[in-house]
Amino acid sequence: MIIDGNKELQQKVKELLDGAEDKSAAIYEAAEMIISAKHDGLIKELVEQNAKAAADENYRKSLGLHTLSKEENEFYGKVKEGVYQAITAKQIDILPTSIIERTLEDVKTASDILTLVNFAPADVKHWITGEHTGKAVWGTDLTAAITGELSATIKGIDLEQHKLTVFMVIPKAIRDLALPFVDKYFRAILAEAMQDGLVDGYLNGDGKTGPVGITKKLETFTSTGTAQVKTKLTTIKKFSPKGLMEVRKTLSNNGKRKVTELHLICNPLDEAEFVDPCMYGEALTGGYRNTSFMPIVKHVDANCPKGTGIFTLKGVYTMGISGVRFDEYDQTKAMEDANLVIGKCYANGRADDDNCAVVFDVTKLEEYVLPVTQVTAPGAGG
């Protein structure tokens, strides 16, 4: 957190809290100071853009600001009035689904891991996912045709099952801006707050307190309510056809899916120590080349546990958010929540099946070694 390395800010916050008669108001003000310091660059940029756009219509058009709907204008109007006064525990405001949709697009742009995920529409509470299998069969009558029709293993996701909580404070400098700039700030901060939680849920969720992550077994979640960790493969050592054979067979789901591209998720430390030395090797002509025989797209994220690598595919995991509501706790609530804006995001997610991801011990990867061919010159040795 930014306050950890900012001695001046630490001192200001300490003095504010120590000398305050109204502790609740002081906590809110301290939170605003911390948030303002953390996002100082973004705040200054938006304030400058707002001032210039007010005097220059052509500049305003060049910014490509979103045209707010009536529903969005009403929501941000309350934010402009001052979240501290307008959104209370007695007055809950639901974030318009259009803002959720655009925020999720922002999140996916910022996080390449989440580009692997299918997001259900923000205004639904239940979503169907499944593994579609089967083949067309010739038949002489209707009954024969029915026996060969395309089948689907259908599974439902309750998108209101779990909560992802985010904490937000809207600085006064932002509340003074035109609504499209309030929207720009709000979505930027909401996307940042949500991104880490969504990625962690996609990778590590246990199904009880969040989504079922791709490192967990769906079958154990179905039977016990808590998904257990998948067993790590220790046999993946090279990115060769033989080395990736088991990965491709598993991801194909018994030959029902075509695997043309692999997505590899790893921790930043493991990327440097194990993944890159295995993936890249020296070329005879100099420099380095990708030694894999098929496309492997890397996704590097600290939410992936160190020592763990994950091979998966794009579009085999579905996540959804049914709604986000905001409220601000008043002085009757617990002091640590006093006057903080809290967004509760109802969401869930799961893979189509257990074969959508292969978890392996990334430390077993071997460094690529350029093959050496011994050539004997004619007539050598007599």
Disulfide bonds with the S-S distance in Angstrom:
none
